[in-house]
Amino acid sequence: MATTSQAGAVTDVPQAPGAAAADEPLIQLLDEHGELHADEKFSAYVEDVDAEQLRGIYRDMALTRRFDVEATALQRQGQLALWVPCRGQEAAQIGSGRATRPGDYIFPTYREHGVAWTRQVDFAEMLRIFRGVSNGGWDPRENNFHMYTMVLAAQVPHATGYAMGINHDQADWDAERRAAEGDAVVAYFGDGASSEGDVHESMVFAASFDAPIVFFCQNNQWAISVPFEVQSKVPLATRAAGYGFEGLRVDGNDVLACLAATRYALEHARRGDGPVFIEAVTYRMSAHTTADDPTKYRASAEEQEWEPKDPVARLETYLRASGAGDDAFFEQVAADADEMAAGVRAKAFTFPDPVLEDSFNNVYAEAHPLIREESEWFRQYDAGFADNHTGGAR
């Protein structure tokens, strides 16, 4: 991949006012002006990324953003109980997701819509849980992408345990075979979740047992209404040293840097050298969820400061400048995105309503007298509604 400069690190990435991390350098390959730079360590990890692949990466990011817009609209129209936007975090998600192999297992939180897309999870299926018709939406065994986790940081110990299991499965493999054929785990969480004990305990175990796991933190500057400076007085990536493994701080709005850093981290983890922690410094451009109003705690000036660093616009600028993308390409992507969004909306309306009886039947694997008693009570209660024609109380 051709480069236009020899400076790989950048410090001009805004933080929440007063954050101690403001002057810490970031791994960056594609800056906010759409200019490509060389990095002595990480450029090699994206040398194979040609113009066609870059267009594919852009398409993934654009489709993810359009899906996010459509899902937000569906929630505002009363078709979803809740939605968790990811606008602004597309580079961190698509870059890291594209770095994984099919055999790697991914443990997301509830915002990794772009990562799910790179794992071939259908966009519409992601809506089932938010529409309240399913506890999940997809079979994680089909694509090694786990169910969304609504309990903050609960997925991180699970991810560590899974990675420790991989070590047992590959106990007699040498480093060369691990690197070539081995699997790894990626655990996603946010800067707010980094304050949870689950993350600390997971890193202790992962370090102690050299578990093949990458801890990928999307630091979007806000844990709902709590700014990053309250979460940590130092960059999150520096915490890795305390556990005895490597920490990387990457520009989370630079899709190439995220791709390169995650490829490096997965390579390191697979060959048996232990975990790696990646802090992707990005920005939540939307609300925490559709139940949140960021205008109550976030200044518009801060949002305006981050707007020029938009990850989708950044890659578009580079594609246009390098001749890898023209008007026809971007118009086609926009048209494809609109078609995808219409299909997602139509499919969401076809999801069958859940049978409430299943809520009782699925509590235990076998019949349980207390659950049976509660189910019978509900049946009698439900029968008391004279206008009930749907088999469920309203």
N, C-alpha and C positions, 0 to 999 in steps of 0.2 A: 504494500500500500504506500503510495507516494505521500510525502509529508511536506509541509510548507515552512516549518520552523524546527529548531532543535530544543526548544524549551518545553519540558514535559509537565511540570508541576504548575499549579496556579494557586494564588491566595485570594483572588478577588471574587470570592463567593460570599454573599451576605449571610449573616447569622442573625438570630434574634438579638436585639440590642443588649450589649453588655456581656455576651457569651464569651467565655474564656477561649473558645475554640476558633475565634474569628481569624486569627493569623496563622493557623496551622495549615500547611500545604496539603493539597489534594492531588491524587492521581488524576490526570486529565489528558486526553488525547484530542478531543474535539471541543474547542472553546465556545463561549457564548456567541461569538461572531461567526461561527461556522467554519473556523479555520482549523486545519489539522496540524497537530504537533507530534514530534517524536519523543518517546520516553525510552530511556536506556534499558529499562527492565521489562516494560509491559507492551511496547509496540509489537514485539515479536509474537505476542499472543493473538494479534488480529491481522497478521500479514496475509492470511488466506482470505480475508474478507474483500471480495471484489465488488464491482459496481452492481451486479445482479443481486448479490446478497444484501448489499446496503439498501437497495430498493425494497427487498423483502422485509428487512428490519423496519424501514420507514412504514411500510404497509401495515405491519403488525402494530406499530405504535399508533397509527392513525385509526385503525379499526378499533383498537382498545379504547381510544378517546371517544370515538363516535358511539360505541356501546355504552360507555359511561354516561354520556349525555342522554341516550335513550332510556337507560335504566332510571336515571334521575327523574326524567319526565314521567315515566310510568309510576314512580312513587308519588310524585306530586299530583297525579291524576287518580290516586287511590288504588292503583293496581298492585303495588308492593307495600308491605308493611314498613319496610325500611330499606335504605340503600346506603352503601359505603363507597363514596367516590374515590377514584384514584388519579384524578386529573393532576398532572404535574409530575407524576411518578412513573410515567411510561418507560423512560429510559432505563431506570433502575430495574424495572420488572422484565422488560423485553430483553435487555442486555444480559442479565443474569440467567433468565430462563433459557435463552438460546445457548448458553454455555454448558447446559447439562446434557447428559446422555440419557437415552430411553431407560436404562437400568437404574439410574439414580432415583432416589425417592425424595419427594418434596413435601414438606410440612408447612402449609401457609397459615396466615392468620385469617382475616376476613376481607382483605383489600387487594389480594394478589390476582386481580382479574387478568392482567397482562401475562403473568407467569402461567396461569391456567391455560391461556390461549396458546402459549408456546408448547404446552404439554398436550395439545389437541383436545382440550375440554371445550365443548360447544358453548358459545356465549349464552344461549338460551337456557342451558342446563344450570348455569350459575344463578339464575333467577329463582329457581324452585324454592330454595330455603328462604329467600327474602319475600317470596309470595306466600309463604306459610303452608305450602302443600307437600313439603318434604323436609326431612332432617338433613338432607344432603343435596343430591341432584345428579351425581355421577358415581360410577363405580371406580374407586381409587385403584383397584387392581388392574384396570385397563390401561392406565397411563402413569401409574406411580405418582399420582398427585392426590394427596390426602384431602379429606373433607375440610371445609373451612372451620376454624376454631374461634368461637365467640368469646370464650373465657380467656382473658388476657394472659398471654405467655404460656398457657397450658400445653401447647403443642411442642414447646422446646424440650422438656424432659422426654417426651415421646420420641422426638427426633434423635436425641442423644442415645436413648435405649436402642432404637433401630440401628443406629450407626455402630454401636457396640456389638450388636448381633451380626452385622456384616463382618466385623473383625473375627468373630468366632467362625463364621462360614469360610473365611479366607485365611484361617490361621496358618495353613501350611504353604501359602503362596509367597513367593519372593517379591521384592519390590518391583521388579520388571514386569511380572505378570499382573500385579495389582494395578500398576499404571496403565497397562494395555487393556486389561479385561475387567478390572475391579469396579465396583459401584461405590457411590458416596451418597451423602444426605445433605440437603440444604434446608435449614430452618429459617423461616422468615419471621421477623417481628419488628416493632417500631421502637422509637426512642422512649416512649412512655413505658412500654413493656420491659425495657432494659432495667427499669427500677424494681421489677418483680424478682422475688427470691427464686422463682423457677428458672430464670435465666442464669443467675449466679450458680445455682446448684448444678445445672446442666453443664456449664463450662468447667466446673470442678471435675465432674465425672469424665467429660470428654477429654480433658487434658490428662487426667490420671491414666486413662486407658487408650490414649492415642486414637480416639474414635475418628473415623473418616467422615467428618461433618464440617460444613461451612455454615457459620452463623452469619446470616445476612440481615443487617439492621437497616431499614429505610428510615433514616433520621429526617423526618419531614418538618422538623422544628416545633411541632405542637403535639402534646399529648392531650387531646381534646382542647381544653382551655389553658393548659399549663405549658409555658414556653420551655424550650430546651435548656435555657440557662438555669432553670430550677431543677431540671432532671439531672444535670451533671455540670460540674465546674471545669471539666476537662473533656477533650474529644473522646467519644465512646470507644473508638478504636484503640486508644492507649490502655484501656482496661485489660486487653488481651494479655499484655505482658505480665500482669499480676497472676494470671493463670498458667503462664509458661508457654504461650503459643503466640503466633504472629497476628498482628492486627493491621488492617489496611484501611486507609481513609480515601474514598474515591468520590469524584464529582458525580453525584447521582443523577444529574441532568445530562450527562455525557454517556450515550448508549455504548460507544466503543470502549470507553474506560471501564464501564460496568461489565461488558463482555470480557475484556482482557483480564480484569482483576478476578472475576469469578472462574474463568478458565484456569488461571494460575492457582487459585485457591483449591479448586477441585483436583487439579493435578497433584498438588502438595498432599492433600488429604488421602487421595486414592493410593498413593505409593507407600502409605503407612507412616508418614511424617507428622500425623496428628492434625487437629483442627486448625481452622483459620477464621478470624473474625473480620468481616467487612462492614464498615460503616459507610453507607451510601448517603451523602449529604444532598438532600433534595428539598422540595417544598410542597406542602399540601395546598394546592391552589383553590380547592373547594372546601366545603365544610367537612368536619370529621365524619359525620353521617348526616342524613337528611333530617335527623332530629336535632341538629346542632345549628346554631347561628353564630358564625365566627365574627360577625360585626360587633358582637358584645364584648369581645376580648382582644381583637386583632386590628391594628391600625391599617387603614387603606394604603398608607405610604409604604408599609412593609410589603404588601402584596404587589404594589407597583414596582418596587425595587427588584423583585424576583421575576416579574413578567418578561423582561428581555431575555431571561435565561431559559425560557420555555424549551423543553427537550425536543418536542416535535418540530417546532419552528427552526431550531438549531440544525437538525439534520436536513431539513428541507433546504436551508440556506447552503449547506455544503453540497448537497446533490445538484442543486442548480448551478453553483459556481464551478463544480468539477465537470459539468456536462453529463452527469449520470442520471439526471432527471429533468424532464422538460414539462411544459404546460400540459401536454397531452397525458403524461404519466400521472401528474398530480390530479388532474381532472378525473381520470379513470379511477384512481384510488378513492376520491371523494364520492364518485358514483357508486362504487362497490360498497363503500361504507354505509351509504344511505340504503342501499338494497339490503345489506346485512341487518341494519337496524329495523327495517320494516319486517324482515323475516323473524327477527327476535321478538318483536312486539306481537306478531300474529301467532307465533308458537306459544308465547306466554299465556295467551287467552285460551289455548287448547288444553292446558294442564288440568287434569281432572281434580275435582275437590277431594280432599282426603276423607276417608271414612273414619269418623271419630271413634268408632268401636276399636279400630286398630291401635289407638292410643292406649287402650287398656290391654289389648292382646300382646303388644310388643314390649311391655315392661319386663316380663320374665319369659324365659324360654319355655317353661311349662306352666300350666294353669296354677294360679295362686288363689286361695280362698278369699283373701282380703280384696284383691283386685276384682275377683268375680263378684263380690258383694258390692263394690263401688260401681262396677259396670251395670249391675241390675238396678241400683238406685238411679243411675243416670238415665237408663232406659225408661223407667217410670216417670222420672221428671220430664224427660223429653216428650213423652206421650201426653203430658198435660197441656201442651200448646195446641189449641184447636186449629190454628192456621198453619200447622207444621206439615208441609208437603215435601220436604227435602230430606227427612231422616236425620236432621240435626237441629239443635236448638239455635235460635237466633236472638 
